[in-house]
């Protein structure tokens, strides 16, 4: 079994029950404990699905959500976007299992997804590349990684020990600052997206622990939240189209 953390915002309230049911049906290893990480507690879903809850502002002792430095680019507030990425590493200290998974609340699996197979982590990958992520990576780790398939999916399996290893390596460069402060001081604020928790973890693994994982193809279909009432039809159509998951995106703030 594996601990699962779901980053949740109230805009994804309709998608969350579908996400939870898909985890129970399709995810391997089976979740031993599912924890919602959010500001708003998602009502009676906690008791209905026997969920745990962590308030997002308690994940970092020195960084409640309200203390997060405001990050704007081209008039768009990206503060919450970066905070969500930090949460996915920060929850490692709450995991009761050595490995844990993080899944976005708006993502629903429609096919089996295996995170650990034959003693190796499975990273779901696709053809995507965003150079600003690697400009930040180079500043953090001292080298610019060779281009690969992207590690960015809508979920990922992490190892708590390796997360701690990455954090220690980042903080070594500045013993007076926390890792998330160093990242915030490193990103290019003229770029809309300048850091990826999934991409950074995957490329770090490929450099320092290449024998611990294998890769699998991944296709995700993005649909609007308004189509959730047609989820059964969407599932059939997307499964036939070779997709692994559906994400019901909503860009409310």
N, C-alpha and C positions, 0 to 999 in steps of 0.2 A: 504494500500500500504506500501511498504518497500523499503528502499534504498538498492541498490546492488552495491558492489564493486568487480571488476574483476582485479586480479593481472595478469599482462601481460608482456611477453617477446617476442621479435620479432620472435623467433623460433616458436611461436604459432600463427603466422599470418594466416595460412590456417584454423586452428581450431576455431579461434575467431568468425567468422561469424556464424558458426554452433552453438557455445556456446550461442551467443546472441539470435538466433532464438529459441533455445530450452528453454531458460529462458522465453521468451515471450509466448511460447506455453504451457509449463509444470509447471512453478513455481507458487505456491500459498503461501503467498499473491503476487499479481502482483507487479512488480517493478515500483515504482513511479519515480525513477531516477536511471540510471545506470552510474557508474563512472569507467573509466579505470585508474588503478594505474600502472604506468610504467615509464621507462626511455625514450624509443622511442615511439613517438606518432604514433598510427597505421593508418597513412594515411587518406584517405577519409572516413574511417569507422566512424569517430567521427560525421561527418555531415550526413552520410547516415543513421545511426541508432540513431541520436540525443543523442549522448553520451557526458558526461562530462569527463574531464581529469585532473588528479592530477599527477604531476611529483613526482616520488617516493622519490627523495631527499628532497622534501619540507614537507614530512609528519612529520618528527621529526626536530624541530628547531636546536637541537644540534647534529644531526646524519645524515648528507647527506650520500649518498651511498659511496662516495669516502673516507669518514672518518671512515667507518666501519672497526673495527680491523680485520685483516686477520686471518681467521681460516682455518687451514689445518689439515687433518687427513689422514695418510697413503698416502701422496702425492696428495690427492684430496682437491681442494679448496671448502670449505663449506660456505664461507662468504656470498654469495648471497642467499644460502638456508636459513640461519638464518635470514638474512635481510628481506626476503619475509615473514617469520613468524611474525616478529615484525610489519611489515606493516599491517597485518590483525587485530591487536589490535590498532595500531596507527591511522588507518582511522576512528576510532570511533568518533573523534572530528570533522570530516567532515560530519557525518551523519545528515541528516535533519529529520530523524525519530528515535524514541526511540530504535527501533530494526533495525538491518541491517544484510545483508547477505554478505558473502565473498565467491567467487567462483573462482576456477582455470580456466584460459582461455582455457586450453586444454581439459576441461571436458564438455561433451554434454549430457544433460538429454534425455532419450528416453522413459521415463514414467513420469506420474505426480509426483511431489515432493511438499509436503506440509511442510512448515517451522513453521507455527503456527496453532494450531487446538484446538478449544474449550478452548481458553485462555491459552494454554500451548505450550511451544516450543517443536518442534519435532527434536530430535537428531537421525541421521542415524548412525547405529552402526554395527560393524562386529567383528568377532573373531580374535583378533590380540593383541599381547602384546610385548612391547619392554621395558625391565627393566630400561635402562639408563634414559628414560623419567621420571621415578618415583624416581630415585635417585636425579635428579634435583628438582623434585616436593617436595621431603622431605626437601631438603635444603632451599627451598623458603618458605614453609608453616609449617614446623616443625613436620610433621607426614608423614608416608609412607602409602599411600592409599591401601585399600583392592582391589585386582584384580577384574576387571569387563570386560564386553565387551568394545572394543575400541570405542572411540568417533571420531576416525580419518576417515573422509570421504574426499571428494574433495571439500567440501563446508560446511558451518555452519552458523547458525543464532546466532548473538550476541546481547546482551542487553547493551546499552552504559553505563547505571548506574552500571551494574555488572562488566563491563570491568574496569570502574573507581575504583570500590571497590577492585578488584584484584590488580590493579596497586598500589593503596594506601597501601594495605597490604604488597606487596612486598617492597615498598619503606620505609615502617616503620622500617625495619631492618637496613636501612642505609640512613639516611636523606640527606646525601651529594651526593647521586648517583641517577640517573634515573633508572627506572625499567629495561630497556633493558641493561643498564650497569651492573646491579646486576645479571641479567641472564647470561650475557657474562662472568662474574666473577665466576659463579656458575657451568656452564656446565663442563663436563668432555671432555677435548679436545683430549683425546685418543680414544674417541668414535666418529664414523662417524655421528651419530645423537643422541643428548643428551637433546633436548628440543622439545616439541610439543605444539604449541599454541592451537590446537583443544583438545588434550588430557588433557592439563592443565585446560582449561576452563570447559570441561565436568566433570572432576573429582572434580573440585572446586564446580561446581553446585550440584553435587551429595552429597557433604558434607554440603554445606551451604544453598542451595535452592532446595532441592529434590522435592518439590511439584510444581515447576514451569515448569517441562518438562516431556515428555514421550519419549519412544524410539521406533524406527522402524528399521527393517532389511534393510541392504544395500548391494548391489552387484555391483561392478564396473568392467568393462572389459577393460583391458589395451591393446591397439593396437598401432602399429607403425604409425608414421606420414605419411609414404608412402602409407598407405591404405585409406587415406582420400577420394580419388576419388571414392572409393567403399562404401561411407558412407551409402547410402540407403540400400545396401545389408548387411552391418555391423549392421545397426539398426534392420533390420528384424531378423537377426540371433541372435543377443544379446537379443532382446526383447523376443523372443521365449525361450531363455535360462534363463530367469528370472532376467536379469540384469536391474538395475535402470539407469545406465549411462555408457558412453564410454569415456575413456581418451586416446587421441592420444599423446603418450609420445614422446618427442624428447629430447635428452640429450646434445644438442649442448650448448656450453658456449659462 
